[in-house]
Structure formats: C-alpha cells, structure tokens
C-alpha cells in the first residue's frame, strides 16, 4: 500500500523526514504530498471561522493519510465532524513564539489590544494563543480585529504598520528583533504547551496499523537525526525557501531548530485538557461550528505504539 504523507515547512519534523529519506528505508512506496501544492481554498474571514484545509485533505482525493501541524487544526477538523484521531505530540514548544508589539506602539498589555489589528497565521496555534490570552483578560475574539497573515510575512506586516500586534515565531521573529525593539505582551509559557502534533483518519489508523507504526518509527528516528544534525536539517528549510523564490538565513534556522523539542510522545491528559479548553473557547467565540469532545479522537493503542517507539529510539 502507498502511504500518502502530507508535509510543509511549519511542521519541522515531517518536513525534515521528507528530505532525509529515513521513511523510504521503511516504506519504499511512500508518496509525499506538499500541502502548498494542493489547490488553494477560499480564505476564511478570521472574525467568524477557521480554515479547514489541514483536516480536509485527510478525507479528499489527492490529499494524504498522515499530517502534522500545530495545536489548532485537529480541533478544527473535529468541529467539522471529521472522524480523525490523534497520533502523538511533541514536548512543549513554549519558546517558539509569543505575542508582541513594537515598543513604540503604545501597546503595553493584552488589554490594550481592544479594537486593534492583531496578526495571526489564522487557524494555527497562533489563533489559540491569542484567544487564550484574551480570555485571561476578560476579552473575546470580537474585541480585536484579527488579521490573517502568512507565517513568513507577519513580521514585515508589523514593521510596515499594517498590524498593531503579531504572534511571532522563530526564525521570523528573530528577523524583526534584529531590526527594532519589540514588547512582549504575552509569552506562550503559562498559556498552553504549544506542541507539534500529528493526526490521521480513524479509518487509516484502524485498517493500516502496520503502515502507521512505520511512520511513527521513522518520525522518531528522523527527530533524533535533527537533534544530532541541526545545521544539516536547517539547510532543508533554506533550500526550500530559495526554491520558492524567497530567502532564509541558515544560522537563524539552525538556532530555531536547536531551540525546539523533537521526538514524539503519546497524547496526555494535560494536552487533552488544553485541547478541550481551546475547543470550548473557539466554539463560544463563534469560530467553531459545533462543540466537540476531543477525547473522542483518542485510540489508546496508538499511544502504546508511540511510547514503545520512543523507548526504541533512545
């Protein structure tokens, strides 16, 4: 059976695995699907909904069987009644990014964001971070003007004054910090754990267990390779940016990879509690069309496989 694995640079683990060839040693029939090459979907108004493409392509022809993302997309899929299940999570990535404003903006706290333009890569972990930060201050999504900005362009939008605050992530945040002073409005640490995560269709997990196990084992091996070879892994991201007509700094990418946790763990009760909290807030704020119970997306045997693969990777 051909396994279709989705990838894009924002999930560092799958992106590196796409380029280092370690999955092919286990599954020569793997087919890689670059999410950026799939047909574009209409943009979603960030005030009233969430983009669903990450979970949609698990269920549509020409898509994939396995995908890795940040915190929010599996919740979005569940909210669209997609029958998906969690595979695993990374360790917390609380140092990866935070909500910032320019120092001279006059914005000092999250409460100052009322009526302001806040840039997020909408539908990603960044949406959840802002929503959690607002809720902690007694504010709602309707109290800000959310602006959907591409992960790679958000820093430029902040510097150009197109947005008033931005959820920046490294290495892009480092580029802004090199040009001007920024004020941290809220750190990720203390809000939520912000892991990478992976998920699949329930049908794929139940009917293709051997194939899923091989992907999990390859991801563990590849993540260990990234830790041992961060500069070589960073080259994959720089070369990809150049192939797509952009530029990227090798040193900053290496620094970013060194600062992130790698390795896959089983989903935990703490993680599921965070997912449920985010799902409830997304629904209450009108971004998710229905309430969901995230624990419905857990298959216990997958966690056992993930934990066994982690022990073998040590």
Number of C-alpha atoms within 10 A of each C-alpha: 9 12 19 18 22 25 24 20 17 15 17 23 26 25 19 25 23 23 13 15 13 19 21 16 11 14 16 13 13 18 16 17 20 16 19 11 8 12 9 9 9 8 11 14 14 19 17 14 19 24 20 19 19 21 27 17 18 25 16 10 8 11 22 25 22 25 26 27 26 19 27 24 24 29 27 29 22 24 23 17 13 18 17 23 23 25 30 24 26 21 17 18 18 19 17 21 22 21 24 26 26 21 13 11 12 11 19 16 14 21 17 12 20 16 13 16 19 25 30 27 21 24 24 21 21 26 25 24 25 26 18 22 23 19 14 13 11 10 17 18 23 13 14 19 18 25 22 20 20 13 20 16 12 26 24 15 17 23 16 10 12 14 22 23 31 28 29 25 19 21 21 21 21 17 14 19 13 9 9 11 13 18 18 19 20 18 18 22 15 9 16 23 18 26 23 26 25 23 22 24 21 17 13 17 23 12 10 13 14 11 17 21 17 17 22 23 22 23 24 24 21 26 23 17 18 22 17 12 14 17 18 15 26 24 18 19 24 19 15 14 15 11 10 8 8 11 13 17 15 19 14 18 23 20 16 19 22 17 15 19 18 25 23 26 21 23 21 12 10 11 18 16 13 18 21 18 15 21 26 17 20 26 17 15 17 15 21 22 18 16 18 20 14 20 14 12 22 17 16 12 13 22 19 13 19 23 17 14 22 19 9 11 16 8
